[in-house]
Amino acid sequence: HGWSKFSPEMHRVAKAYYYALVTFQDLQIGRIITALSELGQLDNTIILYTADHGDMTGDFGFWGKGCFYRGSVNVPLLISAPGITANGTVLDDLAGTHDLFPTLAALAGLPLSHKVDGSDLSARLNGSCRKQIRPYAISYYNSSPQQGYMVANQDIKYIYNECNCIEELYDLKRDPGEQNNLIADPDVNLRELVEDP
């Protein structure tokens, strides 16, 4: 991971470059939105902005992706489309890239001819469904013998890394920064943690 080997100046430069790239990308998307508005097509266009992963940018001494901490897996998903009545609303639903296809198809009014793995999020986006689409998210990366797995909901996150059989458990309600691994804590009752309102 190497982050600890960089000087403080290198940390500042690397973060500055990363944020500059994000800013540049935002400006280009702004240009597209301005052009759509000038052409009178903004209200007739589906805009979806997301990424396949986040970046640790130095958190926990990591740079890049390849872990299940918040900086790598909590990726914003922004959608603007005709028929979405809740523009500006922030939902904290658990979603993944596999949800994009069925959601875009539904927003475009295109029926799917067969079942797909993802879930259509359009009912959540237009406010007709108040219940979250899924109670938890499952993810993995790499292949054996270096595979990692994650199961998480809004409140807890469990991580298993096949390499060295490392387990992690975080109470996201009390520890959103994922600083305290509870997996070996004898006082933690997983059932109570999951069922705690």
Disulfide bonds with the S-S distance in Angstrom:
none
